[in-house]
């Protein structure tokens, strides 16, 4: 597996949700601007400004969220080590309760408790997973933020491509129609990837993502149309 494939595999969740937000956010701007009857240059300006700002905001949010979870995890882990030192009998009883709930009993239960508590690292690991239901995030917070940003920009730029092409080459085309079709294909692609993250069927993933994008576009389009009639007439 090369580095790019490994990155895709490790950060598929961030790629999917960054892509969804990127497509929804930018296409909503495009649809709203079309509904308001704004020019292509305004669509491009608003679209790219929104793309960069929201992409940066989302990536920073993903980075800070991951970092905060890691800090919380290590804080709770230090607390568990301290409790093992200070109140070992209470912690042993908690281990016993955990494995009793898992169906262990009698001599086997006591053997398991003894095995777990004879090693502090193993003991703490059990407490973190089964008592606190916390699993350490192995991925670097910076890569989580970067993956989210790259995906947001990559998929978010798709609704704008037609407008840029039309303006750069002075080609007369139905910009909104082609942008809608390209964005729909992007949503289908993201939905297909999303099915791997959520462990659902490919069809369900694609349909849900496409439906979300269509709903966001309709809301933005009619909002732009209504505001144009109120403010510009």
C-alpha positions in Angstrom: 0.0 0.0 0.0 1.5 3.4 -1.1 1.3 6.5 1.0 -1.6 8.0 -0.8 -3.7 4.8 -0.5 -2.8 4.6 3.2 -3.9 8.2 3.7 -7.2 7.5 2.0 -7.7 4.4 4.1 -6.7 6.1 7.4 -8.7 9.3 6.9 -11.7 8.1 4.9 -14.1 9.5 7.6 -12.6 13.0 7.4 -12.5 12.8 3.5 -16.2 11.8 3.4 -17.5 14.4 5.8 -15.2 17.1 4.6 -16.4 16.4 1.0 -20.1 16.4 2.0 -19.7 19.8 3.7 -17.6 21.2 0.9 -20.2 20.2 -1.8 -23.2 21.3 0.2 -21.7 24.6 1.3 -20.5 25.7 -2.2 -23.4 24.4 -4.2 -25.8 26.1 -1.7 -23.9 29.4 -2.5 -24.2 28.7 -6.3 -27.9 27.8 -6.0 -28.7 30.8 -3.8 -26.9 33.2 -6.2 -28.7 31.6 -9.2 -32.0 32.0 -7.4 -31.2 35.7 -6.8 -30.2 36.1 -10.5 -26.7 37.2 -9.7 -23.9 37.3 -12.3 -21.4 34.5 -12.8 -18.6 36.8 -11.5 -20.5 37.2 -8.2 -21.1 33.4 -8.0 -17.4 32.8 -8.4 -16.4 35.5 -5.8 -18.9 34.3 -3.3 -18.2 30.6 -4.0 -14.5 30.8 -3.6 -14.6 33.1 -0.6 -17.0 30.8 1.1 -15.0 27.7 0.0 -11.8 28.9 1.6 -13.3 30.4 4.7 -15.6 27.4 5.5 -12.9 24.9 4.6 -10.4 26.5 6.9 -13.0 26.8 9.7 -14.1 23.2 9.4 -10.5 21.9 9.3 -9.6 23.9 12.4 -12.7 22.6 14.1 -11.7 19.0 13.3 -8.1 19.6 14.5 -9.2 21.2 17.8 -11.9 18.5 18.4 -9.3 15.7 17.9 -6.8 17.4 20.1 -9.3 18.0 22.9 -10.4 14.4 22.8 -6.7 13.3 23.1 -6.1 15.6 26.0 -9.3 14.3 27.7 -8.2 10.7 27.1 -4.8 11.2 28.7 -6.2 13.2 31.6 -8.6 10.3 32.4 -5.8 7.8 31.9 -3.6 9.6 34.5 -6.6 9.7 36.8 -7.0 5.9 36.5 -3.3 5.3 37.3 -3.7 7.5 40.4 -6.8 5.7 41.6 -5.1 2.3 41.2 -2.3 3.6 43.5 -4.6 5.3 46.0 -7.7 3.0 46.2 -6.7 -0.4 44.6 -9.5 -2.3 46.3 -12.2 -0.1 44.8 -10.6 -0.4 41.4 -10.4 -4.2 41.7 -14.1 -4.3 42.5 -14.8 -2.2 39.5 -12.9 -4.7 37.3 -14.9 -7.5 38.9 -18.2 -5.7 38.2 -17.2 -5.1 34.5 -16.5 -8.8 33.9 -19.5 -9.9 35.9 -21.6 -7.9 33.5 -19.8 -9.6 30.6 -21.0 -13.0 31.9 -18.0 -14.2 33.9 -18.6 -15.8 37.3 -17.1 -18.0 40.0 -13.5 -19.1 39.7 -13.1 -18.0 36.1 -14.2 -14.5 37.1 -11.6 -14.3 39.9 -8.9 -15.6 37.6 -9.7 -13.0 35.0 -9.7 -10.2 37.7 -6.4 -11.4 39.0 -4.8 -11.5 35.5 -6.1 -8.0 34.7 -5.0 -6.4 37.9 -1.5 -7.9 38.0 -0.3 -5.5 35.4 -1.1 -1.8 35.8 -1.0 -0.9 32.1 -3.4 -3.7 31.3 -5.5 -2.8 34.2 -5.8 0.9 33.1 -6.4 -0.1 29.5 -9.4 -2.2 30.6 -10.8 0.6 32.7 -10.4 3.1 29.9 -12.2 0.9 27.4 -14.9 -0.8 29.6 -15.6 1.7 32.4 -15.0 5.1 30.6 -15.7 3.7 27.1 -12.8 5.7 25.7 -10.4 4.6 23.0 -7.2 6.5 22.2 -7.2 8.3 18.9 -4.0 7.2 17.1 -4.3 9.5 14.1 -2.4 12.8 14.3 -4.7 15.8 14.9 -2.9 17.8 12.3 -3.5 15.2 9.7 -7.2 15.0 10.6 -7.5 18.7 10.1 -5.5 18.6 6.9 -7.5 15.7 5.4 -10.7 17.5 6.2 -9.5 20.7 4.5 -8.1 19.0 1.4 -11.4 17.0 1.0 -13.5 20.1 1.6 -11.6 22.1 -1.1 -11.4 19.2 -3.6 -15.1 18.4 -3.6 -16.3 22.0 -2.8 -14.7 23.4 -5.9 -16.7 21.2 -8.2 -19.9 23.3 -8.3 -17.7 26.3 -9.3 -15.8 24.7 -12.2 -18.4 25.3 -14.8 -18.6 29.0 -13.9 -14.8 29.4 -14.0 -14.6 27.6 -17.3 -17.4 29.6 -18.9 -15.9 32.9 -17.8 -12.3 32.0 -18.7 -13.1 30.7 -22.2 -16.1 32.9 -22.8 -18.3 29.9 -23.6 -22.1 30.2 -23.5 -23.4 27.2 -21.7 -26.1 26.4 -19.1 -23.8 26.9 -16.2 -26.2 26.1 -13.4 -27.5 22.9 -15.1 -24.0 21.5 -15.8 -22.8 22.6 -12.3 -25.8 20.7 -10.8 -25.0 17.5 -12.8 -21.3 17.6 -11.8 -22.2 18.2 -8.2 -24.7 15.4 -8.3 -21.9 13.1 -9.5 -19.7 14.4 -6.7 -22.4 13.6 -4.1 -22.9 10.1 -5.5 -19.1 9.5 -5.3 -19.0 10.8 -1.7 -22.1 8.6 -0.8 -20.3 5.6 -2.2 -17.3 6.3 0.0 -19.6 7.1 2.9 -21.1 3.6 2.8 -17.7 2.2 3.8 -17.6 4.5 6.8 -21.1 3.8 8.0 -21.1 0.1 6.9 -24.4 0.6 5.0 -25.3 -0.3 1.4 -23.7 1.6 -1.4 -27.1 2.5 -2.8 -28.3 3.9 0.6 -25.1 5.9 1.0 -25.3 7.5 -2.4 -29.1 8.2 -2.1 -28.8 9.8 1.3 -25.9 12.1 0.2 -27.5 13.0 -3.1 -30.8 13.8 -1.3 -29.0 16.0 1.3 -27.3 18.0 -1.5 -30.6 18.4 -3.4 -32.4 19.6 -0.3 -29.7 22.1 0.5 -29.7 23.4 -3.0 -33.5 23.8 -3.2 -33.5 25.7 0.1 -30.7 28.0 -1.0 -32.2 28.6 -4.4 -35.6 29.6 -3.1 -34.0 31.7 -0.3 -32.0 33.6 -3.0 -35.1 34.0 -5.2 -37.3 35.3 -2.3 -34.6 37.7 -1.0 -34.0 38.9 -4.6 -37.7 39.8 -4.9 -37.7 41.5 -1.5 -34.5 43.4 -1.6 -33.8 44.0 -5.3 -37.2 44.9 -6.7 
